[in-house]
Amino acid sequence: MSRFVAYAALCRAMLLGRLVLTFAAVGIGLRLIDDPWRAAGTLAVITVITMVQVSVLGRWPTVIRWRLCVLAVDAALMIGVLILTEGGLAYFCYAAGYAALSGALLGNHGLLLWIVNAGLGLAVATQLLKTAGTEAATSIVAPFVLAFPMIFIVCGIGAAVVTASLARYIDASVTAVAGAHHSAAASERARLARELHDSVAKTLRGVSFAAVALPNLLRRQPDLAEQLASTVSVGADTAIREARNLLSGLRSDVLDRPFPDQVRRVCEAWSERTRVPVRVATTAVEPPVAARYELNQILAEALENVARHARATVVRVDLDQYDGNLVLTIRDNGAGFATPAELTGLSASGNFGIVGMTERAHAVGGTLRVDSGPGTGTTVQARIPLSGAAPVEQGSSRRAVHW
């Protein structure tokens, strides 16, 4: 459908261009015409015809499926203009527009129509010269009048070239959009696979191992089997909760919503649930699509860590842009903790949330930094490259919100 719309728009532009050309040509030679009122009437008729044609193409662009019918109607109108003007300048302008229209609709296959059109124009020009005035005036004007029909062929070729270029551009655009959709779908599948592997799959694997060992323990150590059965139940509940959290995370971020608004919505919902005030300051910046989800999850995980461990009385969230990077910073004034030098130290101390946030930042080419100390609060800062991101709105200012 987009191809028909593009072709119809091109045809409308040619029809309007023909009208403008006809007005200009007739207007320039108006003083040389014996009956200016007849010329004005001709222009009015051509204007009405053009407006009707443009309206039809605008409302029903698929009408150009019947290209020969469209050209046949326009040819009949051209003959009517020829009869009305008795071979005047308005006819030659209309005929040039007809050649361009046939070139747009038929491409190089319209060569026969261009030749026939040029032949008719040449016959009309010859007849005009025969009925002209003095021989001297005829000898001066004749080369220009006889050459004018040849312009019809040039108009047809030019329109065919322009239309072919438009077709190639549309095909390239469709291919690029399809490639972008496939790439986005592949990226989304890879991200979902990573999320499932990192959460639900690992939990279910542990449940599976426990379930395999359960029959033997029932026969040999019933008490231990009872504990293991409880572990299996807890693991199943954990897998269900992780799956729900994953689905909630996928649904919470609406891509049509600006990312700063998404940050504010997450912070507002968390503040309402935990009763801990959050001060949010954002800059109008959009991360790449692949990084948007990871940043949303990093923000949610950082806020959950504050709720579980920090005992903070206030949290500050900043969204900024520095040196081609998006910087998301979450600060709290809570208890803090001693940060080890290596990531493995965080895993050993049970801070798997920070490990997961770091992995999320690395997955989209970014970094995550954690600064904390006992009694000094904690700062989590994610820095993500903005390559491929949506442009920042010009003139946008930093916005601060407090809950």
ZIDAHU-V686219 format. One record per residue. N is the residue number from 1. RES is the residue in three letters. PHI is phi in degrees with one decimal (999 if undefined). D_CENTER is the distance of its C-alpha to the mean C-alpha in Angstrom with 1 decimal. Layout:
{{N | RES | PHI | D_CENTER} {N | RES | PHI | D_CENTER}}
This chain:
{{1 | MET | 999 | 17.2} {2 | SER | -64.7 | 14.5} {3 | ARG | -64.2 | 17.1} {4 | PHE | -62.8 | 19.7} {5 | VAL | -62.2 | 17.8} {6 | ALA | -65.7 | 17.2} {7 | TYR | -65.4 | 20.9} {8 | ALA | -63.1 | 22.1} {9 | ALA | -63.7 | 20.5} {10 | LEU | -63.9 | 22.3} {11 | CYS | -65.2 | 25.5} {12 | ARG | -62.5 | 25.4} {13 | ALA | -63.5 | 25.1} {14 | MET | -68.2 | 28.1} {15 | LEU | -64.6 | 30.1} {16 | LEU | -67.2 | 29.7} {17 | GLY | -63.5 | 30.5} {18 | ARG | -63.0 | 33.6} {19 | LEU | -63.6 | 34.7} {20 | VAL | -63.6 | 34.4} {21 | LEU | -61.4 | 36.3} {22 | THR | -65.8 | 38.9} {23 | PHE | -61.3 | 39.5} {24 | ALA | -65.3 | 39.8} {25 | ALA | -66.8 | 42.2} {26 | VAL | -68.4 | 44.3} {27 | GLY | -63.3 | 44.4} {28 | ILE | -65.2 | 45.6} {29 | GLY | -96.4 | 48.4} {30 | LEU | -63.1 | 49.3} {31 | ARG | -71.1 | 52.6} {32 | LEU | -89.9 | 53.6} {33 | ILE | -94.0 | 53.3} {34 | ASP | -69.2 | 56.5} {35 | ASP | -122.4 | 54.8} {36 | PRO | -65.1 | 51.9} {37 | TRP | -68.0 | 51.6} {38 | ARG | -66.8 | 51.0} {39 | ALA | -64.5 | 48.2} {40 | ALA | -64.5 | 46.7} {41 | GLY | -63.5 | 46.9} {42 | THR | -61.1 | 45.2} {43 | LEU | -62.1 | 42.3} {44 | ALA | -63.9 | 42.1} {45 | VAL | -62.9 | 42.0} {46 | ILE | -63.8 | 39.3} {47 | THR | -63.2 | 37.2} {48 | VAL | -62.5 | 37.6} {49 | ILE | -59.3 | 36.8} {50 | THR | -64.0 | 33.6} {51 | MET | -63.2 | 32.4} {52 | VAL | -63.7 | 33.1} {53 | GLN | -62.4 | 31.3} {54 | VAL | -64.1 | 28.2} {55 | SER | -64.9 | 28.2} {56 | VAL | -62.9 | 28.6} {57 | LEU | -67.1 | 25.7} {58 | GLY | -71.6 | 23.5} {59 | ARG | -83.8 | 24.5} {60 | TRP | -130.0 | 24.9} {61 | PRO | -63.3 | 22.8} {62 | THR | -71.5 | 24.0} {63 | VAL | -62.7 | 27.4} {64 | ILE | -73.7 | 26.8} {65 | ARG | -58.2 | 27.5} {66 | TRP | -93.2 | 31.1} {67 | ARG | -63.7 | 31.0} {68 | LEU | -64.0 | 34.8} {69 | CYS | -65.3 | 35.4} {70 | VAL | -60.3 | 33.2} {71 | LEU | -68.3 | 35.0} {72 | ALA | -64.8 | 38.4} {73 | VAL | -63.6 | 37.8} {74 | ASP | -66.9 | 36.9} {75 | ALA | -65.1 | 39.9} {76 | ALA | -63.0 | 42.2} {77 | LEU | -64.7 | 40.9} {78 | MET | -64.3 | 41.6} {79 | ILE | -64.8 | 45.1} {80 | GLY | -62.4 | 45.6} {81 | VAL | -64.2 | 44.6} {82 | LEU | -60.7 | 47.0} {83 | ILE | -66.8 | 49.8} {84 | LEU | -67.0 | 49.1} {85 | THR | -95.4 | 49.1} {86 | GLU | 54.7 | 51.7} {87 | GLY | 80.0 | 49.7} {88 | GLY | -76.1 | 48.6} {89 | LEU | -65.0 | 45.9} {90 | ALA | -61.8 | 43.4} {91 | TYR | -62.9 | 43.8} {92 | PHE | -62.7 | 43.0} {93 | CYS | -65.9 | 39.8} {94 | TYR | -64.8 | 38.9} {95 | ALA | -66.1 | 39.8} {96 | ALA | -63.6 | 37.6} {97 | GLY | -66.6 | 34.6} {98 | TYR | -63.9 | 35.6} {99 | ALA | -62.9 | 35.6} {100 | ALA | -64.5 | 32.1} {101 | LEU | -63.9 | 30.9} {102 | SER | -67.1 | 32.7} {103 | GLY | -66.3 | 31.1} {104 | ALA | -68.4 | 27.6} {105 | LEU | -86.6 | 28.4} {106 | LEU | -111.5 | 30.8} {107 | GLY | 66.6 | 30.0} {108 | ASN | -68.8 | 33.1} {109 | HIS | -69.6 | 34.7} {110 | GLY | -86.0 | 35.4} {111 | LEU | -56.3 | 38.1} {112 | LEU | -62.6 | 40.9} {113 | LEU | -63.8 | 39.7} {114 | TRP | -63.8 | 39.4} {115 | ILE | -66.3 | 43.0} {116 | VAL | -62.9 | 44.3} {117 | ASN | -62.6 | 42.7} {118 | ALA | -65.8 | 44.1} {119 | GLY | -63.1 | 47.5} {120 | LEU | -64.5 | 47.5} {121 | GLY | -63.0 | 46.7} {122 | LEU | -65.8 | 49.4} {123 | ALA | -64.7 | 51.9} {124 | VAL | -64.7 | 51.1} {125 | ALA | -63.6 | 51.4} {126 | THR | -63.6 | 54.7} {127 | GLN | -64.2 | 56.1} {128 | LEU | -63.5 | 55.2} {129 | LEU | -67.7 | 57.0} {130 | LYS | -67.1 | 60.0} {131 | THR | -95.7 | 60.3} {132 | ALA | -73.7 | 59.7} {133 | GLY | -80.4 | 62.3} {134 | THR | -70.3 | 64.2} {135 | GLU | -68.3 | 64.2} {136 | ALA | -65.7 | 63.2} {137 | ALA | -64.9 | 60.1} {138 | THR | -64.6 | 59.2} {139 | SER | -65.3 | 59.5} {140 | ILE | -79.4 | 57.2} {141 | VAL | -81.4 | 54.5} {142 | ALA | -53.2 | 54.7} {143 | PRO | -59.3 | 52.6} {144 | PHE | -71.6 | 49.7} {145 | VAL | -65.9 | 50.0} {146 | LEU | -71.6 | 50.3} {147 | ALA | -80.2 | 47.4} {148 | PHE | -60.1 | 45.0} {149 | PRO | -60.3 | 44.4} {150 | MET | -64.8 | 43.4} {151 | ILE | -66.0 | 40.4} {152 | PHE | -58.2 | 39.2} {153 | ILE | -65.2 | 38.7} {154 | VAL | -62.4 | 36.9} {155 | CYS | -62.0 | 34.5} {156 | GLY | -63.6 | 33.9} {157 | ILE | -64.0 | 33.3} {158 | GLY | -60.4 | 30.9} {159 | ALA | -65.1 | 28.8} {160 | ALA | -64.7 | 28.8} {161 | VAL | -65.3 | 27.6} {162 | VAL | -62.1 | 24.7} {163 | THR | -65.5 | 23.7} {164 | ALA | -63.0 | 23.9} {165 | SER | -64.7 | 21.7} {166 | LEU | -63.0 | 19.1} {167 | ALA | -63.0 | 19.4} {168 | ARG | -64.4 | 19.0} {169 | TYR | -64.6 | 15.9} {170 | ILE | -63.6 | 14.4} {171 | ASP | -61.6 | 15.8} {172 | ALA | -64.8 | 14.5} {173 | SER | -66.1 | 10.8} {174 | VAL | -62.9 | 11.4} {175 | THR | -62.6 | 13.2} {176 | ALA | -64.7 | 10.7} {177 | VAL | -65.4 | 8.1} {178 | ALA | -63.2 | 11.3} {179 | GLY | -63.9 | 12.5} {180 | ALA | -65.3 | 9.7} {181 | HIS | -65.0 | 10.3} {182 | HIS | -63.7 | 14.0} {183 | SER | -63.8 | 14.0} {184 | ALA | -64.5 | 12.5} {185 | ALA | -65.1 | 15.1} {186 | ALA | -64.5 | 17.8} {187 | SER | -63.6 | 17.2} {188 | GLU | -66.1 | 17.5} {189 | ARG | -63.6 | 20.6} {190 | ALA | -63.3 | 22.1} {191 | ARG | -67.5 | 21.7} {192 | LEU | -63.6 | 23.2} {193 | ALA | -62.3 | 26.0} {194 | ARG | -66.2 | 26.7} {195 | GLU | -63.9 | 26.9} {196 | LEU | -65.9 | 29.2} {197 | HIS | -66.8 | 31.3} {198 | ASP | -77.2 | 31.8} {199 | SER | -123.1 | 32.8} {200 | VAL | -63.2 | 33.7} {201 | ALA | -62.0 | 34.8} {202 | LYS | -64.5 | 37.1} {203 | THR | -64.3 | 38.7} {204 | LEU | -65.8 | 39.2} {205 | ARG | -63.9 | 40.8} {206 | GLY | -63.8 | 43.3} {207 | VAL | -62.7 | 44.1} {208 | SER | -63.1 | 44.6} {209 | PHE | -60.9 | 47.1} {210 | ALA | -66.0 | 48.9} {211 | ALA | -66.4 | 49.2} {212 | VAL | -65.8 | 50.7} {213 | ALA | -79.1 | 53.3} {214 | LEU | -63.5 | 54.2} {215 | PRO | -59.1 | 56.6} {216 | ASN | -64.0 | 58.9} {217 | LEU | -67.3 | 59.0} {218 | LEU | -61.7 | 60.0} {219 | ARG | -80.7 | 63.1} {220 | ARG | -97.7 | 64.0} {221 | GLN | -135.2 | 62.7} {222 | PRO | -58.4 | 62.0} {223 | ASP | -63.6 | 61.4} {224 | LEU | -66.5 | 58.8} {225 | ALA | -64.6 | 57.2} {226 | GLU | -63.8 | 56.9} {227 | GLN | -64.7 | 55.1} {228 | LEU | -66.5 | 52.8} {229 | ALA | -62.8 | 52.0} {230 | SER | -63.7 | 51.0} {231 | THR | -62.8 | 48.8} {232 | VAL | -61.8 | 47.1} {233 | SER | -63.3 | 46.6} {234 | VAL | -63.1 | 45.1} {235 | GLY | -63.3 | 42.8} {236 | ALA | -63.7 | 41.6} {237 | ASP | -62.2 | 40.9} {238 | THR | -63.9 | 39.0} {239 | ALA | -62.4 | 36.8} {240 | ILE | -62.7 | 36.1} {241 | ARG | -63.7 | 35.3} {242 | GLU | -65.3 | 33.0} {243 | ALA | -64.5 | 31.1} {244 | ARG | -64.7 | 30.7} {245 | ASN | -62.9 | 29.6} {246 | LEU | -64.3 | 27.0} {247 | LEU | -64.4 | 25.7} {248 | SER | -63.9 | 25.9} {249 | GLY | -65.1 | 23.9} {250 | LEU | -68.7 | 21.1} {251 | ARG | -84.5 | 21.2} {252 | SER | -72.0 | 21.7} {253 | ASP | -100.8 | 18.4} {254 | VAL | -91.9 | 15.8} {255 | LEU | -65.7 | 12.3} {256 | ASP | -72.6 | 11.5} {257 | ARG | -87.3 | 14.6} {258 | PRO | -55.5 | 14.8} {259 | PHE | -61.6 | 16.7} {260 | PRO | -57.2 | 19.8} {261 | ASP | -65.5 | 20.2} {262 | GLN | -62.7 | 20.1} {263 | VAL | -60.6 | 22.8} {264 | ARG | -65.3 | 24.8} {265 | ARG | -66.7 | 24.7} {266 | VAL | -63.2 | 25.9} {267 | CYS | -66.2 | 28.6} {268 | GLU | -64.2 | 29.7} {269 | ALA | -64.2 | 30.1} {270 | TRP | -66.3 | 32.0} {271 | SER | -64.9 | 34.2} {272 | GLU | -65.5 | 35.1} {273 | ARG | -78.7 | 36.1} {274 | THR | -98.8 | 38.1} {275 | ARG | 64.6 | 39.4} {276 | VAL | -103.2 | 38.7} {277 | PRO | -64.8 | 37.2} {278 | VAL | -126.8 | 33.9} {279 | ARG | -103.2 | 33.1} {280 | VAL | -117.0 | 29.4} {281 | ALA | -130.5 | 28.1} {282 | THR | -127.9 | 24.4} {283 | THR | -113.5 | 22.4} {284 | ALA | -69.7 | 18.9} {285 | VAL | -145.6 | 17.1} {286 | GLU | -117.2 | 14.3} {287 | PRO | -75.4 | 15.2} {288 | PRO | -58.0 | 13.3} {289 | VAL | -58.5 | 12.4} {290 | ALA | -63.8 | 15.5} {291 | ALA | -85.4 | 17.7} {292 | ARG | -61.6 | 16.7} {293 | TYR | -62.8 | 18.8} {294 | GLU | -63.6 | 21.6} {295 | LEU | -65.0 | 21.9} {296 | ASN | -60.6 | 22.1} {297 | GLN | -71.3 | 24.8} {298 | ILE | -62.4 | 26.6} {299 | LEU | -61.6 | 26.9} {300 | ALA | -63.3 | 28.2} {301 | GLU | -67.2 | 30.6} {302 | ALA | -64.2 | 31.9} {303 | LEU | -66.8 | 32.6} {304 | GLU | -65.5 | 34.3} {305 | ASN | -61.5 | 36.5} {306 | VAL | -62.3 | 37.5} {307 | ALA | -65.2 | 38.5} {308 | ARG | -82.3 | 40.5} {309 | HIS | -121.3 | 42.2} {310 | ALA | -80.9 | 42.0} {311 | ARG | 55.3 | 43.9} {312 | ALA | -83.5 | 41.9} {313 | THR | -105.1 | 42.4} {314 | VAL | -158.2 | 39.2} {315 | VAL | -129.6 | 35.9} {316 | ARG | -122.8 | 33.6} {317 | VAL | -122.1 | 29.9} {318 | ASP | -122.8 | 28.1} {319 | LEU | -119.9 | 24.5} {320 | ASP | -131.4 | 24.5} {321 | GLN | -131.2 | 23.1} {322 | TYR | -136.4 | 25.6} {323 | ASP | 50.8 | 25.6} {324 | GLY | 76.5 | 22.0} {325 | ASN | -123.5 | 22.5} {326 | LEU | -91.3 | 21.6} {327 | VAL | -120.8 | 25.0} {328 | LEU | -110.4 | 25.7} {329 | THR | -123.1 | 29.4} {330 | ILE | -120.9 | 31.5} {331 | ARG | -118.7 | 35.2} {332 | ASP | -135.2 | 38.0} {333 | ASN | -107.5 | 41.7} {334 | GLY | -84.3 | 43.0} {335 | ALA | -68.8 | 45.6} {336 | GLY | 72.1 | 43.6} {337 | PHE | -160.4 | 44.8} {338 | ALA | -81.4 | 46.0} {339 | THR | -88.2 | 43.1} {340 | PRO | -73.4 | 44.3} {341 | ALA | -74.1 | 43.6} {342 | GLU | -114.4 | 42.0} {343 | LEU | -63.1 | 39.3} {344 | THR | -62.1 | 41.9} {345 | GLY | -65.1 | 44.0} {346 | LEU | -67.1 | 41.3} {347 | SER | -64.6 | 41.3} {348 | ALA | -64.8 | 45.1} {349 | SER | -87.6 | 45.2} {350 | GLY | 88.5 | 43.0} {351 | ASN | -88.4 | 39.9} {352 | PHE | -70.9 | 37.5} {353 | GLY | -62.2 | 34.7} {354 | ILE | -67.1 | 34.7} {355 | VAL | -60.7 | 34.7} {356 | GLY | -64.3 | 31.7} {357 | MET | -63.7 | 29.7} {358 | THR | -63.1 | 30.7} {359 | GLU | -64.3 | 29.4} {360 | ARG | -64.2 | 26.1} {361 | ALA | -63.7 | 25.7} {362 | HIS | -65.1 | 26.9} {363 | ALA | -62.6 | 24.5} {364 | VAL | -112.3 | 21.5} {365 | GLY | 78.0 | 23.6} {366 | GLY | -109.4 | 25.0} {367 | THR | -134.9 | 28.4} {368 | LEU | -130.8 | 30.2} {369 | ARG | -123.3 | 33.4} {370 | VAL | -122.2 | 36.0} {371 | ASP | -117.7 | 38.8} {372 | SER | -158.9 | 41.5} {373 | GLY | -167.2 | 45.3} {374 | PRO | -55.5 | 47.8} {375 | GLY | 80.7 | 47.9} {376 | THR | -111.1 | 45.2} {377 | GLY | 79.8 | 42.1} {378 | THR | -133.8 | 39.0} {379 | THR | -122.2 | 35.9} {380 | VAL | -113.1 | 32.9} {381 | GLN | -129.3 | 30.4} {382 | ALA | -104.3 | 27.2} {383 | ARG | -122.0 | 25.7} {384 | ILE | -122.2 | 22.3} {385 | PRO | -62.2 | 20.8} {386 | LEU | -96.4 | 17.7} {387 | SER | -62.3 | 16.6} {388 | GLY | 81.9 | 12.9} {389 | ALA | -82.6 | 12.5} {390 | ALA | -69.4 | 10.6} {391 | PRO | -63.7 | 12.9} {392 | VAL | -76.9 | 15.8} {393 | GLU | -65.3 | 16.4} {394 | GLN | -70.6 | 19.3} {395 | GLY | 80.9 | 22.5} {396 | SER | -75.9 | 21.6} {397 | SER | -112.9 | 24.8} {398 | ARG | -70.9 | 26.0} {399 | ARG | -119.4 | 26.5} {400 | ALA | -117.1 | 29.4} {401 | VAL | -135.0 | 30.2} {402 | HIS | -132.4 | 33.4} {403 | TRP | -118.1 | 34.4}}
